[in-house]
């Protein structure tokens, strides 16, 4: 969390002009940078794609795509962007499904005290980055596992073809990988592709 920037780049989506300018002013006073201010969910989605902010502050009730729908779209398109929903409707209750779908990290009531807004934004950006890093780690681990499986299968084919030991087959692929300056998994794929009836 310590690697968070002191200035957070925020997109503000609020259809009430007065509330929007108050939020923008407050964020600026807190030392954050407002990269865009919009009045509808559709504009929020478009501007988020254009500016890739650290965080998006979305009013739940807006014309067109509401805050929850916009949040869902932004969370899917920009998984590293933190989504914070704001509402003046104190009776509002979002279902767990709404919150999960929206990808929102927090829901704030209006008006929001400056310290709460600042702390929530920082927490939301930290959480979004942690989630993104965890997803990347999981994807990398899955990729490594897939690569290892391909290398193991190719090693088996080479052992059978050349009568070499497991270590020798591995060294053949390793040498080939170094000679051609390509990843070992690519060598493994070429071995598998050259095997009749076997495609990687």
PAZAPA-4460 file (N, C-alpha, C; in steps of 0.05 Angstrom, whole numbers, plus 32768, in hexadecimal, padded with zeros to 4 digits):
% residues 200
    n_x    n_y    n_z   ca_x   ca_y   ca_z    c_x    c_y    c_z   seq   type   mol
   8010   7FE8   8000   8000   8000   8000   8011   8019   8000     1      X     A
   802A   8018   8009   803B   802F   800C   8043   803A   7FF1     2      X     A
   8040   802B   7FDB   8048   8035   7FC1   8032   8044   7FB3     3      X     A
   801D   804C   7FC3   8007   805B   7FB7   8011   8078   7FB1     4      X     A
   8008   8083   7F9B   8010   809E   7F95   8003   80B2   7FA8     5      X     A
   800F   80C8   7FAE   8003   80DC   7FC0   7FEC   80E9   7FB2     6      X     A
   7FEF   80EC   7F97   7FD9   80F8   7F87   7FCB   80E2   7F78     7      X     A
   7FB1   80DF   7F7C   7FA2   80CB   7F6E   7F93   80D8   7F57     8      X     A
   7F94   80CC   7F3F   7F87   80D6   7F28   7F6A   80CC   7F28     9      X     A
   7F57   80DF   7F2B   7F3B   80D7   7F2F   7F29   80E1   7F18    10      X     A
   7F16   80D0   7F10   7F01   80D8   7EFE   7EE7   80DB   7F0F    11      X     A
   7EDA   80F2   7F0D   7EC1   80F7   7F1C   7EA9   80F5   7F0A    12      X     A
   7E96   80E4   7F11   7E7D   80E2   7F02   7E66   80E8   7F15    13      X     A
   7E59   80FF   7F10   7E43   8109   7F22   7E31   811B   7F11    14      X     A
   7E17   8114   7F10   7E06   8124   7EFE   7DFD   813E   7F09    15      X     A
   7E00   8143   7F24   7DF9   815D   7F30   7E11   816F   7F2E    16      X     A
   7E0F   8185   7F1E   7E26   8197   7F19   7E32   81A2   7F33    17      X     A
   7E21   81AA   7F46   7E2B   81B5   7F5F   7E3B   81A0   7F6F    18      X     A
   7E2F   8189   7F71   7E3D   8173   7F80   7E57   816B   7F72    19      X     A
   7E56   816B   7F57   7E6D   8164   7F48   7E84   8177   7F4D    20      X     A
   7E7E   8192   7F4B   7E93   81A6   7F4F   7E9D   81A5   7F6C    21      X     A
   7E8C   819F   7F7F   7E94   819C   7F9B   7EA8   8185   7F9E    22      X     A
   7EA1   816F   7F92   7EB3   8157   7F93   7ECE   815D   7F86    23      X     A
   7ECD   816A   7F6F   7EE6   8170   7F60   7EF8   8183   7F71    24      X     A
   7EEB   8197   7F7D   7EF9   81AA   7F8E   7F06   819C   7FA6    25      X     A
   7EF6   818B   7FB3   7EFF   817C   7FCA   7F17   816A   7FC3    26      X     A
   7F15   815C   7FAD   7F2B   814A   7FA4   7F44   815A   7F9F    27      X     A
   7F41   8172   7F92   7F58   8183   7F8C   7F65   818C   7FA6    28      X     A
   7F55   8195   7FB9   7F5F   819E   7FD3   7F6E   8187   7FE1    29      X     A
   7F64   816F   7FDE   7F71   8157   7FEA   7F8B   8150   7FDC    30      X     A
   7F91   815D   7FC5   7FAA   8159   7FB7   7FA8   8144   7FA1    31      X     A
   7F8F   813D   7F99   7F8C   812A   7F83   7F87   8138   7F69    32      X     A
   7F8A   812A   7F53   7F86   8136   7F39   7F6D   812B   7F2C    33      X     A
   7F5A   813C   7F25   7F41   8134   7F18   7F47   8134   7EFA    34      X     A
   7F48   811C   7EEE   7F4F   811A   7ED1   7F37   811F   7EBF    35      X     A
   7F1F   811B   7ECA   7F07   8121   7EBA   7EEF   8122   7ECD    36      X     A
   7EDB   8133   7EC6   7EC2   8134   7ED5   7EAB   8132   7EC1    37      X     A
   7E99   811F   7EC7   7E83   8119   7EB4   7E69   8118   7EC3    38      X     A
   7E53   8118   7EB4   7E39   8118   7EC1   7E28   80FF   7EBB    39      X     A
   7E34   80EB   7EAD   7E24   80D3   7EA7   7E36   80BA   7EA8    40      X     A
   7E29   80A3   7EAC   7E38   808A   7EAD   7E46   8084   7E93    41      X     A
   7E39   808A   7E7C   7E44   8085   7E62   7E5E   8096   7E5E    42      X     A
   7E5D   80AF   7E66   7E74   80C1   7E64   7E8B   80B7   7E76    43      X     A
   7E83   80AD   7E8E   7E97   80A2   7EA1   7EA6   808B   7E94    44      X     A
   7E98   8079   7E87   7EA5   8062   7E7A   7EB8   806C   7E64    45      X     A
   7EAE   807E   7E54   7EBE   8088   7E3D   7ED8   8097   7E48    46      X     A
   7ED4   80A9   7E5B   7EEB   80B8   7E66   7EFE   80A6   7E76    47      X     A
   7EF4   8092   7E83   7F06   8080   7E92   7F18   8071   7E7E    48      X     A
   7F0D   8069   7E67   7F1D   805C   7E53   7F32   806F   7E48    49      X     A
   7F2B   8088   7E45   7F3D   809C   7E3A   7F54   80A3   7E4D    50      X     A
   7F4D   80A7   7E67   7F61   80B1   7E7A   7F6D   809C   7E8D    51      X     A
   7F62   8084   7E8E   7F6B   806F   7EA0   7F72   807A   7EBC    52      X     A
   7F5E   8084   7ECA   7F63   8090   7EE4   7F6A   807B   7EF9    53      X     A
   7F75   8083   7F10   7F7B   8071   7F26   7F61   8068   7F33    54      X     A
   7F4E   807C   7F34   7F34   8077   7F41   7F1E   8085   7F33    55      X     A
   7F06   807A   7F35   7EEE   8086   7F29   7EDA   8089   7F40    56      X     A
   7ED0   80A2   7F44   7EBB   80A8   7F57   7EA1   80A9   7F47    57      X     A
   7E8E   8097   7F4D   7E76   8096   7F3D   7E5D   8099   7F4E    58      X     A
   7E4C   80AD   7F46   7E33   80AF   7F54   7E22   8097   7F4B    59      X     A
   7E14   808C   7F5F   7E04   8074   7F58   7DED   807B   7F45    60      X     A
   7DE0   8092   7F4A   7DC9   8099   7F39   7DD1   80AE   7F24    61      X     A
   7DD4   80A6   7F0B   7DDA   80B8   7EF5   7DC9   80B1   7EDD    62      X     A
   7DC5   80C4   7ECB   7DB6   80BD   7EB2   7DC6   80AA   7EA1    63      X     A
   7DB7   809C   7E90   7DC5   8088   7E7E   7DCE   8070   7E8F    64      X     A
   7DE7   8068   7E8A   7DF2   8052   7E9B   7DF6   805D   7EB7    65      X     A
   7DE9   8050   7ECB   7DEC   805A   7EE6   7E08   8053   7EF1    66      X     A
   7E0D   805C   7F09   7E28   8058   7F15   7E30   803B   7F17    67      X     A
   7E1D   8029   7F1E   7E24   800D   7F20   7E2B   8001   7F05    68      X     A
   7E1B   8007   7EF1   7E20   7FFD   7ED6   7E3B   8008   7ECB    69      X     A
   7E40   8022   7ECF   7E59   802E   7EC7   7E70   8021   7ED5    70      X     A
   7E6D   801D   7EEF   7E82   8011   7F00   7E89   7FF5   7EF5    71      X     A
   7E74   7FE6   7EEE   7E78   7FCB   7EE4   7E88   7FCB   7ECA    72      X     A
   7E81   7FDD   7EB8   7E8F   7FE0   7E9F   7EAC   7FE9   7EA3    73      X     A
   7EB0   7FFC   7EB4   7ECB   8007   7EBA   7EDC   7FF1   7EC7    74      X     A
   7ED1   7FE3   7EDA   7EE0   7FCE   7EE8   7EE8   7FB8   7ED5    75      X     A
   7ED7   7FB1   7EC1   7EDE   7F9D   7EAD   7EF3   7FA6   7E9A    76      X     A
   7EF1   7FC0   7E91   7F03   7FCB   7E7D   7F1E   7FD2   7E89    77      X     A
   7F1E   7FDE   7EA1   7F36   7FE8   7EAE   7F39   7FDC   7ECA    78      X     A
   7F42   7FC3   7ECB   7F42   7FB5   7EE5   7F54   7FC2   7EFA    79      X     A
   7F67   7FD3   7EF2   7F78   7FE0   7F06   7F6D   7FFA   7F11    80      X     A
   7F56   8003   7F07   7F49   801C   7F10   7F36   8016   7F27    81      X     A
   7F3A   8025   7F3D   7F29   8022   7F54   7F0E   802F   7F4F    82      X     A
   7EF8   8022   7F57   7EDE   802D   7F53   7ED1   8032   7F6F    83      X     A
   7EC9   804C   7F73   7EBB   8053   7F8C   7EA0   805F   7F84    84      X     A
   7E8B   8053   7F8F   7E70   805D   7F8A   7E68   8071   7FA0    85      X     A
   7E5A   8087   7F98   7E51   809A   7FAC   7E33   809E   7FA8    86      X     A
   7E25   80A3   7FBE   7E08   80A6   7FBC   7DFD   80B9   7FD1    87      X     A
   7DE9   80C8   7FCA   7DDB   80D9   7FDD   7DC2   80CB   7FE8    88      X     A
   7DBC   80B4   7FDD   7DA4   80A5   7FE4   7DAB   8092   7FFB    89      X     A
   7DA5   809B   8013   7DAD   808B   802B   7D9E   8072   802E    90      X     A
   7D87   8070   801F   7D77   8057   8021   7D81   8043   800C    91      X     A
   7D95   804B   7FFC   7D9F   803A   7FE7   7DAB   8021   7FF3    92      X     A
   7DA3   800A   7FE8   7DB1   7FF2   7FF0   7DB8   7FE3   7FD7    93      X     A
   7DD1   7FDF   7FD3   7DDB   7FD0   7FBC   7DDC   7FB2   7FC4    94      X     A
   7DD4   7FA1   7FB2   7DD6   7F84   7FB9   7DF4   7F7C   7FB6    95      X     A
   7DFA   7F66   7FC3   7E16   7F5B   7FC1   7E1D   7F58   7FA3    96      X     A
   7E09   7F4E   7F94   7E0E   7F49   7F77   7E15   7F63   7F69    97      X     A
   7E06   7F79   7F70   7E0C   7F94   7F64   7E29   7F9C   7F6A    98      X     A
   7E30   7F99   7F83   7E4B   7FA2   7F8C   7E60   7F91   7F7E    99      X     A
   7E5C   7F76   7F7D   7E6F   7F64   7F70   7E72   7F6B   7F52   100      X     A
   7E5B   7F6F   7F45   7E5B   7F76   7F29   7E68   7F90   7F23   101      X     A
   7E63   7FA4   7F35   7E6D   7FBF   7F30   7E8B   7FC0   7F33   102      X     A
   7E96   7FAE   7F43   7EB3   7FAF   7F48   7EBA   7FC6   7F5B   103      X     A
   7EA5   7FD2   7F67   7EAA   7FE9   7F79   7EB8   7FE0   7F92   104      X     A
   7ECB   7FF0   7F9B   7EDA   7FEA   7FB3   7ECC   7FF6   7FCB   105      X     A
   7EBD   800C   7FC7   7EB0   801A   7FDD   7E97   8028   7FD4   106      X     A
   7E85   802E   7FE8   7E6D   803D   7FE3   7E6D   8054   7FF8   107      X     A
   7E6D   806D   7FEE   7E6E   8084   8000   7E53   8092   8000   108      X     A
   7E4B   809D   8017   7E33   80AE   8019   7E3B   80CB   8013   109      X     A
   7E28   80D9   8006   7E2D   80F6   8002   7E1F   8106   8018   110      X     A
   7E29   811C   8021   7E44   8126   801B   7E59   8116   802B   111      X     A
   7E70   8112   801F   7E85   8102   802B   7E9A   8114   8038   112      X     A
   7EA0   8110   8052   7EB5   8120   805E   7ED0   811D   804F   113      X     A
   7EDF   8132   804D   7EF9   8131   803E   7F0B   811A   8046   114      X     A
   7F0E   8116   8060   7F21   8101   806A   7F17   80E5   8061   115      X     A
   7EFC   80E2   8062   7EF0   80C8   805A   7EF5   80C3   803C   116      X     A
   7EF0   80D9   802C   7EF4   80D7   800F   7F11   80D0   8008   117      X     A
   7F23   80DE   8015   7F40   80D9   8010   7F48   80BD   8018   118      X     A
   7F40   80B5   8030   7F48   809A   803A   7F3B   8084   8028   119      X     A
   7F22   8088   8020   7F14   8074   8010   7F21   8072   7FF4   120      X     A
   7F28   8089   7FE8   7F35   8089   7FCE   7F50   807A   7FD0   121      X     A
   7F60   8080   7FE4   7F7A   8073   7FE7   7F77   8054   7FEB   122      X     A
   7F63   804D   7FFC   7F5E   8031   8001   7F55   8023   7FE8   123      X     A
   7F43   8030   7FD9   7F38   8024   7FC0   7F4E   8020   7FAB   124      X     A
   7F5F   8034   7FA8   7F75   8032   7F94   7F88   801B   7F9D   125      X     A
   7F8E   801A   7FB6   7FA0   8005   7FC1   7F94   7FE9   7FBB   126      X     A
   7F7A   7FE6   7FC1   7F6C   7FCD   7FBD   7F6C   7FC5   7F9F   127      X     A
   7F66   7FD9   7F8E   7F64   7FD3   7F71   7F80   7FCA   7F67   128      X     A
   7F95   7FD6   7F71   7FB0   7FCE   7F68   7FB7   7FB2   7F73   129      X     A
   7FAF   7FAD   7F8C   7FB5   7F92   7F97   7FA6   7F7D   7F87   130      X     A
   7F8D   7F82   7F80   7F7D   7F6F   7F71   7F89   7F6A   7F55   131      X     A
   7F92   7F80   7F49   7F9E   7F7E   7F2E   7FB7   7F6D   7F2F   132      X     A
   7FC7   7F72   7F44   7FE1   7F63   7F47   7FDB   7F46   7F4D   133      X     A
   7FC6   7F40   7F5D   7FBF   7F24   7F63   7FB5   7F16   7F4A   134      X     A
   7FA5   7F24   7F3A   7F9B   7F18   7F21   7FB3   7F12   7F0E   135      X     A
   7FC5   7F24   7F0C   7FDD   7F21   7EFB   7FED   7F09   7F04   136      X     A
   7FF1   7F08   7F1F   8000   7EF2   7F2A   7FF3   7ED7   7F24   137      X     A
   7FD9   7ED6   7F27   7FCA   7EBD   7F21   7FCC   7EB6   7F04   138      X     A
   7FCA   7ECA   7EF2   7FCC   7EC5   7ED5   7FE8   7EBB   7ECE   139      X     A
   7FFD   7EC8   7EDB   8019   7EC0   7ED6   801D   7EA3   7EDF   140      X     A
   8013   7E9D   7EF7   8016   7E81   7F02   8009   7E6D   7EEF   141      X     A
   7FF1   7E74   7EE5   7FE3   7E62   7ED3   7FF3   7E5E   7EBA   142      X     A
   7FFE   7E74   7EAF   800E   7E72   7E97   8027   7E61   7E9B   143      X     A
   8034   7E64   7EB2   804C   7E55   7EB8   8045   7E37   7EB9   144      X     A
   802E   7E31   7EC6   8025   7E15   7EC8   8020   7E09   7EAD   145      X     A
   8012   7E18   7E9C   800D   7E0F   7E80   8027   7E0A   7E71   146      X     A
   803A   7E1D   7E74   8054   7E1A   7E67   8062   7E01   7E70   147      X     A
   8062   7DFC   7E8B   806F   7DE5   7E96   8063   7DCB   7E8B   148      X     A
   8049   7DCB   7E89   803B   7DB3   7E7E   8044   7DAD   7E61   149      X     A
   8046   7DC3   7E51   804E   7DC0   7E35   806B   7DB6   7E33   150      X     A
   807C   7DC1   7E44   8099   7DB9   7E45   809B   7D9B   7E4D   151      X     A
   808B   7D93   7E61   808C   7D77   7E6A   8083   7D64   7E53   152      X     A
   806D   7D6C   7E45   8064   7D5B   7E2F   8078   7D59   7E19   153      X     A
   8085   7D70   7E12   8099   7D71   7DFD   80B1   7D60   7E05   154      X     A
   80B8   7D61   7E1F   80CF   7D52   7E29   80CA   7D34   7E25   155      X     A
   80B1   7D2C   7E2B   80AA   7D10   7E27   80AD   7D07   7E0A   156      X     A
   80A4   7D18   7DF8   80A6   7D11   7DDB   80C4   7D0F   7DD3   157      X     A
   80D4   7D22   7DDC   80F1   7D21   7DD5   80FE   7D08   7DE1   158      X     A
   80F7   7D01   7DF9   8102   7CE9   7E06   80FC   7CD0   7DF5   159      X     A
   80E3   7CCF   7DEC   80DA   7CB8   7DDC   80E8   7CB8   7DC1   160      X     A
   80EA   7CCF   7DB5   80F6   7CD1   7D9A   8115   7CCB   7D9A   161      X     A
   8122   7CD7   7DAE   813F   7CD6   7DAE   814B   7CC1   7DC1   162      X     A
   813A   7CB5   7DD1   8144   7CA2   7DE5   8154   7CAF   7DFB   163      X     A
   8151   7CCA   7DFE   8161   7CD9   7E12   8153   7CD8   7E2D   164      X     A
   8162   7CDF   7E41   8157   7CE0   7E5C   8146   7CF9   7E5F   165      X     A
   8138   7CFC   7E75   8128   7D14   7E7A   813A   7D2D   7E7A   166      X     A
   8150   7D2B   7E88   8163   7D42   7E89   816E   7D4A   7E6E   167      X     A
   8175   7D35   7E5E   8180   7D3A   7E43   816B   7D48   7E31   168      X     A
   8152   7D3D   7E33   813D   7D49   7E23   8138   7D66   7E2B   169      X     A
   813A   7D6C   7E45   8137   7D87   7E4E   814D   7D99   7E43   170      X     A
   8166   7D8E   7E44   817D   7D9D   7E3B   817B   7DA3   7E1D   171      X     A
   8171   7D90   7E0D   816D   7D94   7DF0   815B   7DAC   7DEC   172      X     A
   8145   7DAD   7DFA   8132   7DC3   7DF7   813E   7DDD   7E01   173      X     A
   814D   7DDC   7E17   815A   7DF3   7E23   816E   7DFF   7E0F   174      X     A
   817F   7DEE   7E03   8193   7DF7   7DF0   8185   7E03   7DD7   175      X     A
   8171   7DF6   7DCE   8162   7E00   7DB7   8156   7E1B   7DBD   176      X     A
   814B   7E1E   7DD5   8140   7E38   7DDD   8155   7E4E   7DDE   177      X     A
   816C   7E48   7DE8   8182   7E5B   7DE9   818C   7E62   7DCD   178      X     A
   8191   7E4D   7DBD   819B   7E52   7DA2   8189   7E64   7D91   179      X     A
   816E   7E5F   7D94   815B   7E6E   7D84   8151   7E88   7D92   180      X     A
   815A   7E8B   7DAB   8151   7EA3   7DBB   8132   7EA4   7DBC   181      X     A
   8126   7E8D   7DC1   8109   7E8D   7DC5   8103   7E7E   7DDF   182      X     A
   80EC   7E84   7DEC   80E5   7E77   7E05   80E3   7E59   7E01   183      X     A
   80EA   7E4B   7E17   80EA   7E2D   7E16   80CE   7E22   7E0F   184      X     A
   80B9   7E30   7E18   809E   7E27   7E13   8099   7E27   7DF4   185      X     A
   80A5   7E39   7DE5   80A1   7E3A   7DC8   80AF   7E21   7DBB   186      X     A
   80C6   7E19   7DC6   80D3   7E01   7DBD   80C1   7DE9   7DC2   187      X     A
   80B6   7DE8   7DDA   80A4   7DD2   7DE2   808C   7DD1   7DCF   188      X     A
   8081   7DE8   7DC8   806A   7DE9   7DB6   8072   7DDE   7D9B   189      X     A
   808A   7DE6   7D91   8093   7DDC   7D77   8097   7DBE   7D77   190      X     A
   80A1   7DB3   7D8E   80A4   7D95   7D90   8088   7D88   7D8F   191      X     A
   8075   7D93   7D9E   805A   7D88   7D9F   804D   7D8A   7D83   192      X     A
   8051   7DA1   7D76   8044   7DA5   7D5C   8050   7D92   7D47   193      X     A
   8069   7D89   7D4B   8076   7D77   7D37   806E   7D5A   7D3C   194      X     A
   8061   7D55   7D52   8058   7D3A   7D58   803E   7D34   7D4A   195      X     A
   803C   7D1F   7D3A   8023   7D19   7D2B   800B   7D16   7D3E   196      X     A
   7FF6   7D24   7D37   7FDD   7D22   7D47   7FDE   7D30   7D61   197      X     A
   7FF3   7D40   7D66   7FF5   7D4F   7D7F   7FF9   7D6C   7D7A   198      X     A
   7FE7   7D7C   7D83   7FEB   7D99   7D81   7FEC   7DA5   7D9D   199      X     A
   7FFD   7DB9   7DA1   7FFE   7DC6   7DBA   7FE6   7DD8   7DBD   200      X     A
***
